[in-house]
Structure formats: C-alpha cells, structure tokens
C-alpha cells in the first residue's frame, strides 16, 4: 500500500529524466549500468517503441547480402511468412505452471466446469520453484493462533499431505512441501479439475487482435504452433505474455522492488544435528540482518515486523554460511557435510 505513492512520484519524475527502455528479458542483467543508478525513477517499458528503434537500427546497418565480399555481420534476419498450425483453441489459456498458474487454471474450471482450460509450462513438470528446489511451505505464516485460510491453496496442501509429500516445519504449524513428490501432487491437482497441460513448451510471441490477446505462438519438439484462446492469463512470473503483446509495465527503482529469496537445497546433512544447532541458537525474526559476522556477510535488507512478530522463531544462519564460504574447500568441492561446518 505504501508503494502506491512511491510509484506515482517515480512515474511523475520519469519525464524529467532521460527515458531508459528495459527489456523484461534483460533488465535483471542491466543493474547499475542503467543511467541514474539505484535511485533512478521508474521506467515505463513499451515493446512497440523498442521494435521501432530496432527497425531503424537495422535499416541503417543493413548489409549487402548480394555481395560475396561483404564483411558486415548481420544482426537480424527476415523470417519468411508461413502458415502455422493451430494446436488448440480454448476458452482459457494459462501460461506458467507454478503455483500461481496451477491455481488460476483450477479456479477457471471451478468457476465453470464446461470451460476448456489449457495450461502451458516450459518445464516437463508443474510446481515451479517448489518442484525445482522445494519450499518450506505456502503456509509458513501459520504461527501460534494464526487464522487458517481456506480455498485452493489449502486443498493443494491437504492433497500433498495425503500423498505423503510434506514434512513438518519445526517452528510452527506449517508444512514443508517436498520438491520431487510435489510434481505428483501438482499433476493430481490439475487432473482433479480437468485441466489439460502442455509441457516442455515455450511461449515465444502473442496474437493481438482488437487490442486484446487472442492467442500465443508456442515452440516445442513439435515445432512452431499457435494456441488460440478467449482469455489468456499470464502466470509466467516475468510478465512475458504482457511484454510480447506490447503491453506497458513499470520497472521500479531497485530500492523499491520486492526482495527475492534465493532458494536452494542441501544434501548430505545430519538433520537431527542441524535442528539441534538451530534450537541452541534460537534465532527470531528480529535477528534477520543483525546476525553479526564480517562485513561481507552483513545484509542491507532488514526484516520489518511488529513487536509480536519479531519474537517468532525462524532459522537464520547468515554468519554460519559466511564462515563456510571463507573456509578452505576440501577436494572434491562441497564434500564436507553442512552439519560439520556448524558443529564448531
């Protein structure tokens, strides 16, 4: 809620500075190279303007393709027009098979069972981050007497529990969703609602008619195809569909963006010993960003909580991971169990 004023102020000041166009496929790699540094104003990105500029650049640098002696490097290639087969024509198309996409597809079928719903996923399984590396849970906030929300997420967690695809979270009533078994849970969940899935498929462009997205171009082992839809829901995580359709979106200054958690899994850990260590340390949310250690391990991000939330238990091991990074590596790398690193 507080960011609404920040967005308005940033957008208002954007016209006073030199506009910087950021491609959604590249903006994470641009970083501080963009003019203005971390305090730059929010940028409004429009793909149409990008394409017009690229077209002008191409015309200026067009090589002489008819000359065998030319040394100019081609930067673009004009693809010949062709007819593309229509793979499906559905009522609702959902792009992205993470938890958001799974819920969106199931919600569409739950609202009207007669709707044809297709879910497109670039991987060969559903679940997004949960299936790739695991997550503590989607109910991590269920501490003490927290109100339990019902709906599709609760259904998904209950199904995961019934399919033995969960473990107990050590600090509250939440459940950990285990990565590999969750792939089966996600499959069972969309099957329950009658959602069709198209795996290992990338959405590479959109079909826009009358100012609305009417379908997408996809590519997979079957080649380039089209999926038509009355409604398209973008759950790609990066607004890929919106961007390719020429929609406008705002890229906020780095100090106003939501923090991103780098999730990973660790193997070869003595779980009992690890949990005993975290019990001995007994960290809380108040410790986030204030764990001591050297300057390299201190984080600029601080956990914002009220007084009651700040006392809730949480595993926080910034100092320990910094010590592991600075310790000499054994051969082969990462052969030392993580529990040994914490034993001292």
N, C-alpha and C positions, 0 to 999 in steps of 0.2 A: 504493500500500500504506500509505503513511504517513497518508493522508487518512481511513482507516477509523476510527482513534481520534478524529480531529477530528470526524467525522460523529457518532460515538456521544456524544462530550462535548457537541456542539452540540445534538443531539436531546434529551439529558437535561436541558439547561438551558432548553429551549424552553418547558416547562410553567411555569417561574418568571417568564416574561415574558408580556406581552400578546400573544396569537396574532395574526399578520397573515396573511391569506389572499391569495395572489398568483396571479392568473390567468396561465397559461402564455402566453396571447396578449398580455399586457400587462406582464409582470414586467420586461422589458428597458427599458420606459419609466418604471418606477417609481423606480428608482435610489435615491438617498439620501433621497427623500421618505418612504420607509418608516420607521416608528419604529425607532430603535435605531442607524441609520447603518450604516457598513460592518462594524462589529463585532457586528451583531445575530446571534442564534442562528439555526440552520437552521429553516426553516418547513416543516411538513408540510401539503401542499395537498390538499384533497379537494373535488371538484367538487360532490358531493351537498350538502355543507354550504353551498357558495356558492349553489346553486339554492334551498335552503330560505330563506336570508336574502333573496334577491332576491324570492321569492314573498311573504314577509312585507312587504317594502317596497312591492311592487306593490299588495297589498291595502290598505295604509294610504293609498296615494296614488292609488287608483283613481278616474278621472274619471267624471263623469256623462255618458255617451255619448248619453243620450236628450235632453239639454237643448241646444238650438241656441245658447244664450248662454254656455255654459261656456267658460272661457279656460284651463283646465288642460291642460298639454301631456302627451300620452300618452307613456309611456316603454316600454311593452310592448304587444304585440298578440297576441291568442289566435288562432293559426292553425287553421283548420277541419280536422277529421280527413278524411283521404282515403286512397285506395288508391294505393300507389306501385309501379310496375312493377319486377320483378326483372331487372336487366340481365345478371347472371351468377351462377352457383352453382358455386364452385370448391373444390378441395382446399386450396390455399394462396393467400392474398391478401397481397401485399406493397405497403405504402403508402410511396411515396417512391422516385423513380428516380435518386437519386445513386449513387455507387459502392457504398454500403452496400446499397441496395435492389437494384441490379444483381447484386451478389454473392449476396445472400440468395435471390433468385429463381433464379439459375443453380444455386446449391447445392441447392435443393429438387429441381430437375429432375435434377441429377446424382445425388442420393441415390435417386431413384425416377422413372424416365422416364415412368411411367404417370400420375403426378400431374398434375392440371390446375393450372397456376400463372398467376395474373394479377398484373401489375404496374401500379399506378396512379400517374401522375405529373401534377402540376399544370401543368407547362410543356408545350410541344409537342415536347420532345426529352428524351433521357436524358443523364445525366452530371453533374447538379448543378453544383457550383462549377467543376469542370474545364471543362464546356461553356460556362458563362457567361463566365468571365474567364480561364480557364487556370490551371494549377498547374505548379510546377517539375517535380513527378513524384510518384508514390506510392512511389518508391524513392529518395527524396532522401538516405536514410541510407547508401547504398552507397558509402562511402568506403573507399579502400585495399583491405584484405583482408576486408571485412565479409562475413559469410555471407549468401548469397542465398536468400531464402525462395521456395518453390515453391507452386503452387496457383492459385486463381482470379485473384489479382492478377497473378501472373507471366504467366498466359495472356492477360490483358487487355493487359498491356504488350507482349507479343510480337505480339499481333494489331495493336496500334497501330503498332508498328514496321514490320510487313509492309505495312500500309496507308499508310505514309509520313505518319503523324500524330504524329511525335515529332521533337524536336530534341535535340542533345547538351547535357547540363548541363556548364558549363565547369569545375566544380571536382571532380567525381567521376565515377563510372561510371554514375550515374543518367541517366534520360531525362526530358526535358520533354514533357509531353502537351499538344499544341496544341489550343486550345479548339474552333474550328469543326470541324476534321476529326474530333475525338473524338466528335462526335454520330454520325457514321457508324460509328465503332468500336463505340460502345455498342449501336447498332442491330444490327450484325452479331453482337455477342457474345450478346445475348439471343435473337436468331434462331437462332443455332447450337444453343442449348439448348432451343428450342421454347417460350420464354416469351411469352405474349400480353401486349400492352401497351394501356393505355387512357390517352391523353394529354389534356391540357387539361381535367383533371378534378380537382375538389376534394372531399376527404372532409370532410363537414360534421357528421356525427354517427355514432354507433355503435349496433349492435343487441346488447344484452347479455341472454343467457338462461342461467339456471342458474349465474350467477357467471362466465360465460365470454363472450368476444366472439365472436359468431356472424356478424357481417357489419357493413357500414357503409352509411350513406346518402351518396350522391355527387351532385354537381351539375355539369353541363356544358351544352353547347349543346343537348343532348337533353332537358334539364330535370332534375328530381329523380328519382333511381333508387336501387335497392338492389343491393348486391353481397353475396351470402351466401358464407360460407367456413367450412371446418372448422378452419382455422388462419389467424390474422391476424398478420403481422409488421410492427411499427411501425418504419419507417425514415424517418420524416418529418423527423427532425433536431430536433424540438421536443417530442417525446412527445405529439403531437396526438391520436393514436388513444387512447392510455392516458388522457389527460386527459378526453376526451369520453366515455370509458367509465366515468368516475367513479373511476378508479384513483388511488392515493396516490403522491406522489413528493416528493422533498426538494429544496428550493432552498437551497443552501449560502450562507453569508456571502460577500460579494464577494471578500474576500481569500483564500478557499479554492477559488474556481472556477478552472477551466482557462482559460488565456488564449486569446483569439480573434484570429486573424490577419485583418486587412482586406486581401483580395486584390483587385488591380485590374490592368488592362492599360494600357500607354502606347504611343501610336503616334508616328510621325514622329521616331524615334530612330536615330542613326547607331550601329548595333550594334557595329561594329568599334571605333569611338572609345570607346563606353561600356565595352566589355570591357577596352580598353587602360587606361582610368582605374581600373577595379577591380583590375587587375593592379598598377598603380602604387601603389594604396593598400594592397592585400594585407591585407584585414581577416580576422579569425578569429572564432570563437565567443566568445572572451574579450573581444572588443570590444563585444559586444551590451550596450547600456545604459550603455556607458562611452565614448561617442564624442565627448564634449565638446560644444561649441556652447553656445547660450544656454539659460536655464532652461526656456524654453517647449519646447525640443526634447528635453531630457533625459527619459528614461522611468523610471518607478518599477520596471518589470519587468526582472529580471536573468536572463540565461541561466545555468542551472545545469548545469555539466559537470564531468567529472573532468579531470585534468591532460592526458591524451592527447587527449580530445575538444576541449578548449579551443583546441588549436593547429590544428584543421581549418579550411580556407579556407571563407569564406562572404561573399557580398556584403552589406555593411552600410552604409547611406547615410543615417543619421539626420540628421547635420549638414547634408548637401547638400540634403535635402528641406526642412529648416528654413530654409535660405538662400533656396530658391526661393519658399517661402511668404511670406517677408518682403520679397522683391524686388518692385519696381513691376511691375504687369501691363501687357503690351502689348495693343494692340487689334487683332483680337479676342482675348479671353482665351485663354490656353494656346496661342497661335500660335507661341511660341518653342520650338524643339526642345529636348528634355531634354538632349541632348548639349552644346548651347551653355551650358546652365546649369552643367554640370560642367567646362567647358573651362578656367575660371579656376582 
